[in-house]
Amino acid sequence: MRKAFKVEFLPFRSTHSFARGTNLLDAIRKAGLPLKSTCGGKGTCGECLVRIEGGEARIRTSAALPEEVRRLGYALACQTEIEEDLTVELPRFEEQSIRTVAGSRFFEEHRDRISGVFEVNPVVRKIQVSVPAATLSDNSSDLRRLQRQIHKEKGLRCLQAEHRVLKKLAAAVREKEGEVTAILVKTGPGWTLVDLQPNPPSKNLCGLACDIGTTTVVCEIADLEDGRVLSTTTGFNQQLRCGEDVISRIDYARRPGRLQELQTLAVQTINALAEKSCREAGISSDDIYYVSVAGNTTMTHLLLGLDPRFIREEPYIPTMNLVPMVKASDLGLNVNPEARVHCAPAVGSYVGGDITAGLLSTPILRDAEKTSLFIDAGTNGELVIGNRDWLATCACSAGPAFEGGGTKCGLPAIEGAIEAVTISKSGDLAYRVIGGGKPKGLCGSGLVDLLAGLFVHGYLDRSGKLDQERAGKRLVRNGEGTGFLVEKAPRSYWGRDLILTEKDITNLIRTKGAIFSACALLLKNIGLTFDQLDAVYIAGGFGQHLDVDNAIRIGLLPDLDREKFHYLGNTSLSGAYLVLLSEKNRELVNAIAGKMTYIELNAEPGYMNEYTGSLFLPHTDIGLFPSVKKFLRPGKRLDD
Amino acid sequence: MRKAFKVEFLPFRSTHSFARGTNLLDAIRKAGLPLKSTCGGKGTCGECLVRIEGGEARIRTSAALPEEVRRLGYALACQTEIEEDLTVELPRFEEQSIRTVAGSRFFEEHRDRISGVFEVNPVVRKIQVSVPAATLSDNSSDLRRLQRQIHKEKGLRCLQAEHRVLKKLAAAVREKEGEVTAILVKTGPGWTLVDLQPNPPSKNLCGLACDIGTTTVVCEIADLEDGRVLSTTTGFNQQLRCGEDVISRIDYARRPGRLQELQTLAVQTINALAEKSCREAGISSDDIYYVSVAGNTTMTHLLLGLDPRFIREEPYIPTMNLVPMVKASDLGLNVNPEARVHCAPAVGSYVGGDITAGLLSTPILRDAEKTSLFIDAGTNGELVIGNRDWLATCACSAGPAFEGGGTKCGLPAIEGAIEAVTISKSGDLAYRVIGGGKPKGLCGSGLVDLLAGLFVHGYLDRSGKLDQERAGKRLVRNGEGTGFLVEKAPRSYWGRDLILTEKDITNLIRTKGAIFSACALLLKNIGLTFDQLDAVYIAGGFGQHLDVDNAIRIGLLPDLDREKFHYLGNTSLSGAYLVLLSEKNRELVNAIAGKMTYIELNAEPGYMNEYTGSLFLPHTDIGLFPSVKKFLRPGKRLDD
């Protein structure tokens, strides 16, 4: 019987030898490979998920590894022992990157001008009442006395009660002289009793706002009694291992069992981020009684386990736009089992709940006089033009370049990402890293700055080619082609050179080109020109701060008065949070979806022309960018 | 290693020897002991449930044996192997007795005079619509097009859809040119989509009416498209092994795990009966989209898994009277997982949903002029007096004697039960057995006939003692005391003498006494006398036909004009069925519960006096029974 076995680790292609019975997580640690695990190998956190690609391992069952995921070849490394030669795929390090911050500044900055209602009046309530004891003369049932008291003390009509709560009702109203805390959720015209707690309540009343993006997912915990954001956690969508964009995920889902896998991965992503958010916020996951999700149409379908295939087959029709309310326990979300899940409604297959929710956190819906443009540059780009009275929308396949996908040096706006770059005339490069420390890569705003800096200082020509002479010692050539050295190996987090390759640049230009050409075409379609826009609201995963000047220099944004631009960050998340806060916002976001006119760009004849023209810095039609044009004299660099 | 082991079977106290590894079901068959099994030992029907009282057996896990039941020591005999000496408790044969009949005659006989609405307009609908295909110009989602079509073709507003149905929506509307069958259930002001079927629909739309009694449970399948009853199945409540009456079940539930056991047994009882009903009706359990349950307050609590302890602690308050709607899948009922379960509401701890539902199937609520008495003599006796404008109710602890419990020769009205008895002057005894064949015992109506016959012909004195001389060769004495031989061993189903013991007689007299004294007291409380009653409606598990003359002779019913009496059979089941049939009935039964005045007999001063006076045949106050009195001359038998 052999005593040692070889294990090859993918995607690193490194092979190591281990004794029979070695724990796989220990083996990975010994091999010096990155794999997260926060439960100390107890099999409960579910973070050390790997896929066994070859060989058979002894895998202990674990509550953190659902059977349907195990069947697909996944295992928790900490629950696995090496008993023969194996090939094991580890998650890409990005899938493990998570950033949690306490609180949020968005509403301190924006609360006065959002469309959504900024009031704390959610559809879930925590109320304390004192239920009178039953007597032989008032022999009303426990439920009846509670309902009566809720109406008498709080004016709420509690018409229904969940089966789970009935089970603890008799005991609850007989403890502590009938002092109970009831959790109610609005359902139709009345309220439904979803939980009972002893008094004083041991639990908080919280909500989870979740922006489920194709690349990144953000979970935010809000206290539903005062509206405070308690914590925000960002991480990669674990579905990334099944494809980088919505189209590849839809294709992936076609094989048997794969739709279930994608649904499980979506839920696992949210559960992992929510767990961290809860820990940061100091609450229990059981305190979360309402979940507000905003995601594009494909992400929403996958979260609900709905076949997304017709989203990419003409005429591109989703199962539903307005999503019926579901219970968290039906989806497998690790929050209070009675929690309701609201998914922001879609307008169509390519304008989803991230956009309808996003609009809530812009002022667009408040004003009938002004006409605004809303740009959400996520993995898919979506645009909305309109005001309180009308809204038109379209989508474009932007690609995830500004969210950290599709480029070698890109990262979402997580800890370790460069969020701002300046290049001096002499070529010195300075940058700011989120959370400080050594850089892991660049997030969207950093990439925009870098690209603009390279263009302005003559490192790039208008077609995005590197000027090899000017780049000098920053020019890198390796097996993957030519690139610009952002930071040397010893000073980078991963100990590898941080390089912006020409391929990365091409991808970034394609992305900005797709967004700009879609703007131009949508305006043309409506019969407006850029200068008729009163405001431009920009959202997306760029990072905390997008430099609008730089975005205009590379031709991502139109060349308008700078004060018309407002960078709002992650509006999808903000919108999901606004839905948590107030019933009116839930009504509003549902109403928005019904009101928007969807324009299919692929059906527009001028589309390819517009797009091709946008594949230059800033554009082939330089007349569209007068503030950039004045620098563009022959033989002269922009920084001269 | 020993090769053979002794197994003692309880309650039979018979011990047999078996080889190691013998299957326990085979062993029971070899021992000639009765145990049902319909799946052929595959472990799927769950009928061969036994309890291992001593020793350890090897038990295979089985889907038909929930883990929580296994932990309590239960096993499926067919999945168990003998590996050491065992003591095994088999269910009492009655627990296995099941009777299934196709159709029901109740409504042919009673449809013109019930209070409930006899129309087929249930809260579940099956509709066929043709969903237009999506196009680039009509890009409404699948759900939207379906909702629009349902409204257009059927006028129904479908506002919600269950998560489970969303998963099959996209495929369903794209097959067969959009022809789909939708199942909708009324929820609040609108309808909820609970299922989709291809066209033509493969399934039926059925409902399950269930009378869950303390002793017997009846399940009835109705076609919800035309209202027809497809089959009716009667069996024992499997909770019987945990106690015969509600008080002993409530006490049983106090120990840890026992409440769960009782809930599981209730669900298993319904599932077993429903499965047989489905088979008889030729439908699938998945075709059942609505369940209407009527049971007393304790049975309803136990079915829902609610702690019943406060039902028997002063001031006797249940968790709830009006039961919130639950889903069948939440309870573990083996019907369509989206099926809604309606439980008929209670008035209080001792007047439950069996009575409110039962009133629907009487004419009491239709008339304001007449005052009627409703008697439901189940394991608990409940009485209602009133009319359309007012209703007063009370309960008495009757005991299960007329339902086959608490007597040695008693049986519910199942196949093999004697339902009618006549005794000639010369002492010849003739009887009719349900389903023909050899008798197993007597059901309520048979016991009433027998008791009255024995009394009228002088075999019993007024205190219920057997006249040993007159009984002659019918007199039996054995270890269990003195009794009257109803049928000799060879002519009885079980091959044992069928005997009515003096103890049985005492029990029957106590039961009839409790009911009669409660009637007298309730009337007194309201200020009425027996002769002011315009009608008496009698319900209960007596059997198909109750001989009113005989019931008056033994003092069970008051001595009024015979035409005032109407024997209605199982009104609880009929009421549950009426709730299935129409939304109005659901509203009506919920309204009844709120309207009834509950009178607590135990708090009445005259209670014990009334009861003691009723412990004679027919009563100590013979003046109350003039039609019986005229026969009661000294030295003269009633049949002289």
Interface residues (C-beta under 8 A of the other chain):
Chain A: A134 T135 L136 N139 S140 S141 D142 L143 R144 Q160 A161 E162 H163 L166 K167 L169 A170 A171 R174 G188 P189 L304 G305 L306 D307 R309 F310 E314 P315 Y316 I317 P318 T319 M320 N321 L322 P324 M325 V326 K327 D330 L331 A346 G348 Y598 E600 A603
Chain B: A134 T135 L136 N139 S140 S141 D142 L143 R144 Q160 A161 E162 H163 L166 K167 L169 A170 A171 R174 G188 P189 L304 G305 L306 D307 R309 F310 E314 P315 Y316 I317 P318 T319 M320 N321 L322 P324 M325 V326 K327 D330 L331 A346 G348 Y598 E600 A603
